[in-house]
């Protein structure tokens, strides 16, 4: 079993085997090298190697070449092995190469007694024997294992227990880790944050709270009082939601009672552990952040950023244009990227028919000399192979033909390349969640196809949604013809990785979404990317590539597009599509059905719709789309449209606002004389032939548009109002109103409105 499960948790480990001056010397040497981006990780890997092999390295040891050379060879051999750290062979080779370069830098700048080490592939392979000769310290191996926690769905989390190991000892730390391990083995998810905060607090205050604390009923209670104070003061200092923190704390204390107190691992306290009451936070108050300059608060529930303070005109633009436009931007990008990946997969199969499989001899050749058709033919014959010697002899040296390039040309699902497919599926079927997709199993444990089945009505995706509870956790999603085709493409794209995993007897072969990292990495279940500021800061090339991919599908500039990308996630795509359905239908029930909710919840809209838009829906403007209205007959000329000659959408909007929507007569309001529009079921609409002619002309222009994405928000708003008003008049069969409607239909002219509907709102 691999010792270091993830290089990401290495930062939690203090240096023990390497002295401070050696650590500084190595970091400075590695930082001086070009293209060295992970000096801390490389040095920490060396620390791990020295610790598990029982070696202490001090500055004076560097002056004894034969001794340190043996240590270096053993470390390079460890990096050659799959047993040391769970990263790709290219990543391990990179750490080995840069360590040798750093070693030589030290020789040239400060310790000339060292002999120069020459890097080569043969040297990398030869050092394997130096690693194999070592007997490893089992306690140190356990210590460097990351204190992993596995859920019943085999998801992994890592506890930050290295400092606790030093402050409270092996026995206490192992007991702490094992207890949480047993607890999470019965859970679907692993939530480590609060546990890690507690472990950090314990290690930092070990003098006040030693291991004996948890065997004393009074001190145990006192510890949690002190830790609670620290937890909430830290939350307040970070300006985080205190009520949310109370809910998290309550669950944490409930888990502590179950894991340690009720099980007898710790003593029973004389008093109940502290647990302040948490109040439910309205959905409209959640997921709020400030803009970078700190001047504006915005809701971040949707792909579209919504300021918490908006005018009616801004709300109309967001509701009737921006939300749909942002969804379309993501879908257009996803369709192009998905088609590109699938096309490369198909091209591989086509080219393979004209190529000759390669059996070796390409080590120094360039891609053009090897021939893409020959590479494709080799891949189709041999399947997915990770062995570096095989890859070098068939596809060339990685420095000449980079593995990510080869993987891309072969149409393999590299890191996040299936995210466009996941985005399309969620946009098409908003009831699909991120967890549903990430955990979707194509085959069951018996090897039978179970997650994608043909039914009488088409195809279904069958997965699980844990938040529904165990009884209703199974979720069946009926697919459209298009979404079923996307799933079939994903199955075809991932087929080589599935075959590899199945041959290796890895249970991951059953998953629908698979990836091979940057190219020929270890195949595994694909997750979804988290596009955040730190993600882009550390991956500038990835950011530039995404900018270039999205720009053809939007008019946003680079800065606006960067902010947009930070909001793109499956959760926000789902929320945005749910809100779009509500805007189109005016039905919260249809929105709930589309989102896959087991039952309608009156608070559903406030959970997904940001507060400013929710408030807008409670005014007379959008009562039209929720309830009904009273059409009040007025007299006017059917030729008003020709006479007025509106020059802008703003003029038409003001006209309709002033003439169509009237104040609510007192007798139409509910008893009690409430002035609150949210208590009124209907909107009072003034109707005459002039108003109707303008509305119907506008609606026809919107419906006939060849470029609907260019239509401004106010035009969309009034076009929808027009359709509903016409339907209301027809249903009531009032003679005067029906006559007005007939006259308006006769005099309506969409050509007059053609330019107005594209004007800026």
C-alpha positions in Angstrom: 0.0 0.0 0.0 1.3 3.5 -0.9 2.6 5.3 2.1 1.7 8.9 1.2 -1.8 8.9 -0.1 -1.9 12.5 -1.1 0.9 15.1 -1.3 -1.7 17.8 -0.4 -1.7 16.9 3.3 2.1 17.0 3.6 2.1 20.6 4.7 0.6 19.5 8.0 3.7 17.6 9.0 6.6 19.3 10.9 10.2 18.6 10.0 11.9 16.0 12.3 14.5 14.1 10.3 15.9 17.2 8.6 17.5 20.0 10.6 16.3 23.5 10.1 19.4 24.5 8.3 19.2 21.6 5.9 15.6 22.4 5.1 16.5 26.0 4.4 19.4 25.0 2.2 17.3 22.5 0.2 14.4 25.0 -0.3 16.7 27.8 -1.4 18.4 25.4 -3.9 15.2 24.1 -5.3 13.6 27.6 -5.5 16.6 28.8 -7.6 15.8 26.3 -10.3 13.7 27.3 -13.3 10.2 25.8 -13.5 10.5 24.5 -10.0 7.0 25.2 -8.6 6.9 22.8 -5.6 10.1 23.1 -3.5 8.1 22.6 -0.3 6.6 19.4 -1.5 9.9 18.0 -2.8 11.6 18.7 0.5 8.8 17.3 2.6 8.9 14.1 0.5 12.6 13.9 1.4 11.7 14.4 5.1 9.3 11.6 4.9 11.8 9.2 3.3 14.4 10.0 5.9 11.9 9.6 8.8 10.5 6.2 7.7 14.1 4.9 7.0 15.3 6.1 10.4 17.9 8.7 9.1 18.6 12.1 10.7 20.2 14.6 8.3 22.1 17.6 9.8 24.2 20.2 7.9 27.4 18.4 8.8 26.2 15.2 7.1 26.1 17.0 3.8 29.9 17.2 3.9 30.3 13.4 3.9 29.7 12.6 0.2 29.5 8.8 0.5 26.9 8.9 3.3 24.6 11.5 1.8 25.0 10.0 -1.7 23.5 6.7 -0.3 20.6 8.7 1.2 20.0 10.5 -2.1 20.0 7.3 -4.1 17.5 5.7 -1.7 15.2 8.8 -2.0 15.3 8.7 -5.8 14.6 4.9 -5.6 11.6 5.7 -3.4 10.3 8.2 -5.9 10.7 5.5 -8.6 8.4 3.1 -6.6 4.6 3.2 -6.6 4.8 2.4 -2.9 6.1 5.7 -1.7 3.7 8.5 -2.9 0.5 8.3 -4.9 1.2 10.6 -7.8 1.9 9.9 -11.4 5.2 8.5 -12.6 5.9 11.9 -14.4 5.3 13.8 -11.2 7.6 11.5 -9.2 10.2 11.8 -12.0 9.9 15.6 -11.8 10.5 15.6 -8.0 13.5 13.2 -8.5 15.0 15.3 -11.4 14.6 18.7 -9.5 16.0 17.2 -6.3 19.2 16.1 -8.2 19.5 19.5 -9.7 19.1 21.2 -6.3 21.7 18.8 -4.9 24.1 19.9 -7.6 23.3 23.5 -7.0 24.3 23.1 -3.3 27.6 21.5 -4.4 28.3 24.4 -6.8 27.4 27.2 -4.3 28.2 26.1 -0.8 29.5 22.5 -0.3 32.2 21.6 -2.9 33.0 18.4 -1.1 29.9 16.9 -2.7 30.3 15.1 -5.9 28.2 16.0 -8.9 25.2 13.7 -9.6 24.3 13.1 -13.3 20.5 12.8 -13.9 19.4 10.1 -16.4 16.6 7.7 -16.9 18.9 4.8 -16.2 20.0 6.5 -12.9 16.3 6.9 -11.9 15.7 3.2 -12.6 18.9 2.0 -10.9 18.1 3.6 -7.6 15.1 1.4 -7.2 17.3 -1.3 -5.5 18.6 1.3 -2.9 15.0 1.8 -1.8 14.1 -1.9 -1.7 17.0 -2.6 0.7 15.5 -0.5 3.5 13.5 -1.7 6.4 10.9 0.8 7.2 9.7 2.0 10.7 6.1 0.8 10.9 5.1 3.6 13.3 6.6 6.2 11.0 4.8 4.6 8.0 1.5 4.9 9.9 2.3 8.5 10.9 2.9 9.5 7.2 -0.2 7.8 6.0 -2.3 11.0 6.3 -4.6 9.7 9.0 -7.2 8.9 6.3 -10.9 8.4 6.9 -13.1 6.4 4.5 -16.8 6.6 4.2 -19.2 3.8 3.3 -19.0 5.1 -0.3 -15.2 4.8 -0.2 -14.7 8.6 -0.2 -11.6 9.6 1.6 -10.8 12.5 3.9 -7.6 13.3 5.9 -7.4 14.3 9.5 -4.8 16.8 10.4 -3.3 14.8 13.3 0.5 15.1 12.8 0.8 17.9 15.4 -1.5 16.0 17.8 0.7 13.0 17.4 3.6 15.1 18.8 1.7 16.8 21.5 -0.5 14.0 22.8 1.4 10.9 21.7 0.8 7.9 19.5 -1.8 6.1 21.7 -4.2 9.1 22.1 -3.9 10.1 18.4 -4.4 6.5 17.1 -7.5 6.2 19.4 -8.8 9.5 18.2 -8.3 8.5 14.5 -9.8 5.0 14.9 -12.9 6.3 16.6 -13.6 8.8 13.8 -12.8 6.2 11.2 -15.5 3.8 12.6 -18.0 6.6 12.7 -17.5 7.8 9.1 -17.4 4.2 7.8 -21.2 4.3 8.3 -21.6 7.7 6.7 -21.9 8.8 3.1 -19.7 11.8 3.4 -16.6 12.8 5.4 -16.6 16.2 7.0 -13.2 16.9 8.5 -13.2 20.7 9.1 -14.4 21.0 12.7 -12.5 17.8 13.7 -9.3 19.3 12.4 -9.9 22.6 14.1 -10.3 20.7 17.4 -7.1 18.7 16.8 -5.2 21.9 16.0 -6.6 23.5 19.2 -5.6 20.5 21.3 -2.0 20.4 20.0 -1.6 24.2 20.4 -2.8 24.1 24.0 -1.5 20.7 25.1 -0.2 22.0 28.4 -3.8 22.9 29.5 -5.5 19.9 27.9 -3.3 16.8 28.0 -4.6 13.3 27.1 -5.7 12.8 30.7 -8.4 15.6 30.2 -10.7 13.1 28.4 -10.7 10.7 31.4 -11.9 13.3 33.8 -15.6 14.2 33.8 -15.1 17.9 34.9 -12.1 18.7 32.8 -13.8 17.1 29.7 -16.6 19.6 30.1 -14.2 22.5 30.7 -12.3 21.6 27.6 -15.4 21.8 25.4 -16.3 25.2 27.0 -12.9 26.5 26.2 -12.9 25.1 22.7 -16.4 26.4 22.0 -15.2 29.9 23.0 -12.2 29.6 20.6 -14.4 28.2 17.8 -17.0 31.1 17.9 -14.4 33.8 18.4 -12.5 32.6 15.4 -15.7 32.4 13.4 -16.6 36.0 14.4 -13.1 37.2 13.5 -13.4 35.7 10.0 -16.8 37.5 9.6 -18.5 34.2 9.0 -22.1 33.4 9.6 -22.5 32.7 13.4 -25.8 31.1 13.1 -24.4 28.6 10.5 -21.5 28.0 12.9 -24.0 27.2 15.7 -25.6 24.6 13.5 -22.2 23.1 12.6 -21.2 23.1 16.3 -24.5 21.4 17.3 -23.9 18.5 14.8 -20.2 18.3 16.0 -21.2 17.9 19.6 -23.8 15.3 18.7 -21.1 13.4 16.9 -18.7 13.7 19.8 -21.3 12.3 22.2 -21.9 9.3 19.8 -18.2 8.7 18.9 -16.5 9.1 22.2 -18.9 9.5 25.2 -21.6 7.0 24.5 -19.1 4.5 23.2 -17.0 4.7 26.3 -13.8 5.9 24.6 -13.9 9.0 26.8 -15.4 9.4 30.3 -19.0 10.5 30.9 -19.1 14.3 31.8 -21.1 15.4 34.8 -22.8 18.1 32.6 -24.0 17.9 29.1 -21.5 19.2 26.6 -22.2 22.8 25.5 -24.6 23.2 22.6 -26.1 26.7 21.9 -29.3 26.7 20.1 -29.2 27.6 16.4 -32.0 29.4 14.5 -32.9 28.5 10.9 -31.5 31.0 8.4 -33.9 32.1 5.7 -32.8 30.9 2.3 -32.6 34.4 1.0 -30.0 35.3 3.6 -27.6 32.5 2.6 -24.6 32.5 0.2 -23.9 36.3 0.2 -20.5 37.8 -0.4 -19.0 41.2 -1.1 -17.4 42.3 -4.3 -13.6 42.5 -4.4 -13.7 46.3 -3.5 -16.0 45.5 -0.6 -18.7 48.1 -1.6 -21.5 45.8 -2.9 -23.1 42.7 -1.4 -24.1 40.1 -4.0 -25.9 36.8 -3.8 -23.9 34.0 -5.3 -26.6 31.3 -5.6 -26.8 31.6 -9.4 -24.3 31.7 -12.2 -25.5 35.3 -12.4 -24.3 37.7 -9.7 -27.2 39.5 -8.2 -26.6 42.7 -6.1 -28.6 42.8 -2.9 -30.0 46.2 -3.9 -31.5 46.4 -7.4 -33.9 48.7 -9.1 -37.0 47.4 -10.9 -35.3 47.9 -14.2 -32.2 46.0 -13.0 -34.4 43.2 -11.7 -36.2 42.9 -15.1 -32.8 42.7 -16.9 -31.6 40.0 -14.6 -34.8 38.0 -14.6 -35.7 38.2 -18.2 -32.3 38.3 -19.9 -29.2 37.8 -17.8 -30.0 34.5 -16.1 -31.0 32.9 -19.5 -28.0 34.5 -21.2 -25.6 33.1 -18.6 -27.0 29.6 -18.8 -26.7 29.8 -22.6 -23.1 30.8 -22.3 -22.3 27.8 -20.3 -24.3 25.4 -22.5 -22.8 26.8 -25.7 -19.3 26.3 -24.3 -20.1 22.9 -23.0 -21.6 21.7 -26.3 -18.5 22.8 -28.2 -16.1 21.2 -25.7 -18.0 18.0 -25.4 -18.2 17.6 -29.2 -14.5 18.3 -29.5 -13.6 15.5 -27.0 -16.0 13.1 -28.7 -14.7 14.0 -32.1 -11.1 13.2 -31.1 -12.2 9.9 -29.6 -13.9 9.0 -32.9 -11.0 10.3 -35.0 -8.7 7.9 -33.0 -10.7 4.9 -34.2 -10.8 6.1 -37.8 -7.1 6.9 -38.0 -6.2 3.5 -36.3 -7.6 1.8 -39.4 -4.9 3.4 -41.6 -2.0 3.1 -39.1 0.5 0.4 -38.2 0.8 -0.6 -34.5 4.2 0.3 -33.0 6.3 -2.2 -31.2 9.2 0.0 -30.2 12.0 2.3 -31.3 10.3 5.7 -31.1 12.2 7.0 -28.0 13.9 9.9 -29.8 11.3 10.6 -32.5 8.9 13.5 -32.8 5.2 13.1 -33.1 5.3 13.9 -36.9 7.9 11.1 -37.4 6.0 8.6 -35.3 2.7 9.3 -37.0 -0.6 10.0 -35.3 -2.3 7.2 -37.2 0.4 4.7 -35.9 -0.1 5.9 -32.4 -3.9 5.5 -32.7 -3.4 2.0 -34.2 -1.1 1.1 -31.3 -3.6 2.3 -28.7 -6.5 0.5 -30.3 -4.5 -2.7 -30.3 -3.0 -2.5 -26.8 -5.5 -0.4 -25.0 -4.7 2.0 -22.1 -1.2 1.3 -20.8 0.6 3.2 -18.0 4.0 1.6 -18.0 6.6 4.3 -18.7 9.0 2.0 -20.7 6.1 1.0 -22.9 5.0 4.6 -23.5 8.5 5.8 -24.2 9.1 3.0 -26.8 5.7 3.5 -28.5 5.0 7.3 -28.1 8.4 8.8 -27.7 10.2 10.6 -24.8 7.8 12.7 -22.7 10.1 15.7 -23.3 9.6 15.3 -27.0 6.0 14.1 -27.2 4.4 15.2 -23.9 1.9 12.7 -22.5 -0.9 15.3 -22.1 -0.6 16.0 -25.8 -0.8 12.3 -26.7 -3.8 11.8 -24.4 -5.6 14.8 -26.0 -4.9 13.5 -29.5 -6.3 10.1 -28.5 -9.4 11.6 -27.1 -8.9 10.3 -23.6 -10.8 11.9 -20.7 -8.2 13.9 -18.9 -8.7 16.0 -15.8 -12.0 17.9 -15.9 -12.5 17.2 -19.6 -15.9 15.5 -18.8 -17.1 18.6 -16.9 -18.8 19.9 -20.1 -20.9 16.7 -20.3 -21.8 17.0 -16.6 -22.8 20.7 -17.1 -25.0 19.8 -20.1 -26.8 17.0 -18.2 -27.5 19.2 -15.2 -28.8 22.1 -17.5 -31.0 19.6 -19.3 -32.2 17.9 -16.2 -31.8 20.2 -13.1 -32.9 17.5 -10.7 -29.4 16.0 -11.3 -26.9 17.1 -8.6 -23.2 17.1 -8.4 -23.1 14.3 -6.0 -25.5 12.3 -8.1 -23.1 12.5 -11.1 -19.8 12.0 -9.2 -21.2 8.9 -7.5 -23.1 7.5 -10.5 -22.3 3.9 -11.1 -22.8 2.5 -14.6 -22.6 -1.1 -13.4 -23.6 -2.7 -10.1 -21.3 -4.9 -8.0 -22.4 -7.9 -10.0 -21.2 -6.3 -13.2 -24.6 -5.7 -14.6 -25.6 -2.4 -16.3 -27.7 -0.6 -13.7 -27.1 3.1 -13.9 -28.2 3.8 -17.5 -31.2 1.8 -18.7 -33.5 1.8 -21.7 -37.2 2.1 -20.8 -40.3 2.1 -22.9 -40.2 5.9 -22.9 -36.4 6.3 -23.6 -33.5 6.1 -21.2 -33.0 6.7 -17.5 -30.1 7.5 -15.3 -30.3 5.8 -12.0 -28.3 7.0 -9.1 -28.6 8.1 -5.5 -29.3 11.4 -3.7 -28.4 10.9 0.0 -30.2 14.0 1.2 -33.4 12.3 0.3 -32.9 9.7 3.1 -32.2 6.0 2.8 -35.8 5.1 1.8 -35.9 7.6 -1.1 -32.2 7.8 -1.9 -32.5 6.0 -5.3 -33.2 8.6 -7.9 -34.4 7.9 -11.5 -34.0 10.6 -14.0 -35.8 10.4 -17.3 -33.5 11.6 -20.1 -34.3 13.4 -23.3 -33.0 12.0 -26.5 -30.2 14.5 -26.5 -29.1 13.9 -22.9 -29.2 10.1 -23.5 -26.8 10.7 -26.5 -24.4 12.6 -24.2 -24.3 9.7 -21.8 -23.6 7.3 -24.6 -20.7 9.5 -25.7 -19.3 9.5 -22.2 -19.5 5.7 -22.1 -17.6 5.5 -25.4 -15.0 8.1 -24.3 -14.3 6.3 -21.0 -14.2 2.8 -22.4 -10.4 2.4 -22.5 -10.1 3.5 -18.9 -12.9 1.2 -17.8 -11.3 -1.8 -19.5 -7.9 -0.9 -17.7 -9.6 -0.6 -14.3 -11.6 -3.8 -14.7 -8.4 -5.7 -15.7 -6.7 -4.3 -12.6 -9.7 -5.4 -10.5 -10.4 -1.9 -9.4 -14.0 -1.2 -8.3 -13.8 2.2 -10.0 -14.4 0.6 -13.4 -18.2 0.6 -12.5 -18.4 4.4 -12.4 -19.7 6.4 -15.4 -17.3 9.3 -15.2 -13.6 8.4 -15.3 -10.4 10.3 -15.8 -6.7 9.7 -16.3 -5.5 13.0 -14.8 -3.2 15.0 -17.2 -2.6 12.0 -19.5 -1.9 8.4 -18.7 -2.2 9.0 -15.0 -3.8 6.4 -12.8 -7.5 6.1 -13.9 -10.0 7.0 -11.3 -13.5 8.3 -10.7 -13.9 11.8 -12.1 -14.9 14.7 -9.9 -16.0 18.2 -10.8 -13.6 21.2 -10.8 -13.8 24.0 -8.3 -13.0 27.1 -10.2 -11.9 29.6 -7.5 -9.4 32.4 -7.3 -6.6 30.2 -5.9 -7.3 27.5 -8.6 -6.7 30.0 -11.4 -3.8 31.7 -9.6 -2.0 28.4 -9.5 -3.0 27.4 -13.0 -2.5 30.4 -15.2 -2.4 28.3 -18.4 -5.6 26.6 -17.5 -7.2 29.9 -16.9 -6.1 31.4 -20.2 -7.3 28.3 -22.0 -10.8 28.6 -20.4 -10.9 32.3 -21.2 -10.2 31.4 -24.9 -12.8 28.6 -24.9 -15.6 30.8 -23.4 -15.0 34.0 -25.3 -16.6 32.9 -28.6 -19.9 32.4 -26.6 -20.1 35.7 -24.8 -19.6 39.4 -25.1 -18.0 39.7 -21.7 -14.5 41.1 -21.4 -11.6 39.2 -19.9 -12.1 40.6 -16.3 -15.8 40.1 -16.4 -15.4 36.6 -17.8 -12.9 35.7 -15.1 -15.5 36.6 -12.4 -18.1 34.7 -14.4 -15.9 31.5 -14.4 -15.6 31.7 -10.6 -19.4 31.3 -10.4 -19.6 28.4 -12.8 -20.4 25.2 -10.9 -22.9 22.4 -11.3 -24.8 23.6 -8.2 -25.2 27.1 -9.6 -26.1 25.8 -13.1 -28.8 23.7 -11.4 -30.1 26.7 -9.4 -30.1 29.0 -12.4 -32.0 26.5 -14.5 -34.6 26.0 -11.7 -35.2 29.7 -11.5 -35.4 30.0 -15.3 -38.2 27.4 -15.3 -40.0 29.4 -12.6 -39.7 32.6 -14.7 -41.0 30.8 -17.8 -43.9 29.0 -16.1 -44.7 31.2 -13.0 -45.1 27.9 -11.1 -43.1 27.1 -8.0 -44.5 23.6 -8.2 -43.0 23.0 -11.7 -39.7 24.4 -10.4 -39.8 22.0 -7.5 -40.6 19.1 -9.9 -37.7 20.1 -12.2 -35.3 20.2 -9.3 -36.3 16.7 -8.2 -37.8 17.7 -4.8 -39.8 15.0 -3.2 -42.5 17.5 -2.2 -43.3 21.2 -2.7 -41.9 23.4 0.0 -43.3 27.0 0.2 -39.8 28.2 1.0 -38.3 26.7 -2.1 -38.3 29.9 -4.1 -36.5 31.8 -1.4 -33.8 29.1 -1.2 -32.8 29.4 -4.8 -33.9 33.0 -5.7 -31.7 35.8 -4.3 -33.5 38.1 -2.0 -33.7 41.2 -4.3 -35.3 39.1 -7.1 -37.6 37.5 -4.6 -38.7 40.9 -3.4 -39.3 42.0 -7.0 -41.6 39.0 -7.5 -43.7 40.2 -4.6 -44.6 43.5 -6.3 -47.3 44.2 -8.8 -44.8 43.8 -11.7 -44.6 40.0 -11.5 -48.0 39.3 -10.0 -49.0 39.0 -13.7 -46.9 35.9 -13.9 -48.0 34.3 -10.6 -51.7 35.0 -10.1 -54.1 36.7 -12.4 -55.3 40.2 -13.2 -58.4 42.3 -13.9 -58.6 43.8 -17.3 -60.2 47.2 -17.2 -61.7 48.4 -20.4 -60.6 51.8 -21.7 -61.3 53.6 -25.0 -58.5 54.5 -27.3 -57.7 54.4 -31.0 -56.3 51.2 -32.6 -54.0 53.5 -34.6 -52.1 54.7 -31.5 -49.1 52.6 -32.4 -48.6 54.4 -35.7 -49.2 57.8 -34.1 -46.8 57.5 -31.2 -43.8 56.1 -33.2 -41.8 54.9 -30.1 -38.1 55.6 -30.7 -36.7 53.4 -27.9 -37.6 50.4 -25.7 -37.3 52.8 -22.7 -40.1 54.9 -24.2 -42.3 51.9 -24.9 -41.6 50.5 -21.4 -42.6 53.8 -19.8 -45.8 54.0 -21.8 -46.8 50.4 -20.9 -45.9 50.9 -17.3 -48.0 54.0 -17.0 -51.0 52.9 -19.1 -51.2 49.1 -18.8 -50.5 48.6 -15.1 -52.9 50.5 -12.9 -53.2 51.0 -9.2 -55.1 48.4 -7.3 -58.7 49.7 -6.6 -59.6 49.5 -2.9 -62.5 47.1 -3.5 -60.2 44.6 -5.2 -57.9 44.5 -2.2 -58.4 41.9 0.5 -60.3 42.8 3.6 -58.4 44.7 6.3 -57.2 47.4 3.9 -53.7 46.0 3.5 -51.4 48.2 1.5 -49.0 45.3 1.0 -48.9 44.3 -2.6 -47.8 40.8 -1.5 -51.3 40.3 0.0 -53.1 41.1 -3.3 -54.0 38.2 -5.6 -54.5 40.2 -8.8 -53.1 43.0 -10.8 -55.4 45.7 -12.2 -54.7 46.2 -15.9 -56.0 49.0 -18.0 -56.8 47.7 -21.5 -57.6 49.6 -24.7 -56.9 48.9 -28.3 -53.8 51.1 -28.3 -52.2 49.3 -25.4 -53.1 45.9 -26.8 -51.8 46.8 -30.3 -48.5 47.8 -28.8 -48.3 44.6 -26.7 -49.2 42.2 -29.4 -46.9 43.9 -31.9 -44.1 43.6 -29.4 -44.9 39.9 -28.7 -44.9 39.1 -32.4 -41.6 40.8 -32.9 -40.0 38.8 -30.0 -41.5 35.5 -31.2 -40.3 36.1 -34.8 -36.8 37.1 -33.9 -34.0 35.2 -35.6 -31.5 36.2 -32.9 -33.5 35.7 -29.6 -30.3 36.0 -27.5 -30.0 39.7 -28.6 -33.5 40.6 -27.4 -33.5 43.0 -24.4 -35.0 42.2 -21.0 -37.9 44.7 -21.1 -39.0 43.3 -24.5 -39.1 39.8 -23.1 -41.0 41.0 -20.0 -43.7 42.7 -22.0 -43.9 40.0 -24.6 -44.7 37.5 -21.8 -47.2 39.9 -20.3 -48.9 40.3 -23.7 -49.4 36.5 -24.1 -50.9 36.2 -20.6 -53.2 39.3 -21.1 -54.5 37.9 -24.4 -55.1 34.5 -22.8 -56.9 36.2 -19.8 -59.2 38.2 -22.2 -60.1 35.1 -24.2 -60.9 33.1 -21.0 -63.2 35.9 -19.6 -65.1 36.5 -22.9 -65.9 40.1 -22.0 -67.4 41.6 -25.2 -65.6 44.9 -25.1 -62.2 43.4 -24.3 -62.6 40.7 -27.0 -63.4 43.4 -29.5 -60.3 45.3 -28.4 -58.3 42.2 -28.9 -59.6 41.5 -32.4 -58.9 45.1 -33.4 -55.4 45.0 -31.9 -54.6 41.7 -33.7 -55.7 43.4 -37.0 -53.5 46.5 -36.5 -50.5 44.9 -34.8 -47.3 45.3 -36.8 -44.2 43.5 -35.5 -42.0 45.5 -38.0 -42.5 48.7 -36.1 -41.1 46.9 -33.0 -38.3 45.1 -34.7 -35.5 47.5 -33.9 -36.8 48.4 -30.4 -36.6 44.8 -29.1 -32.8 44.7 -29.6 -32.1 48.2 -28.1 -30.3 48.3 -24.8 -32.6 48.0 -21.8 
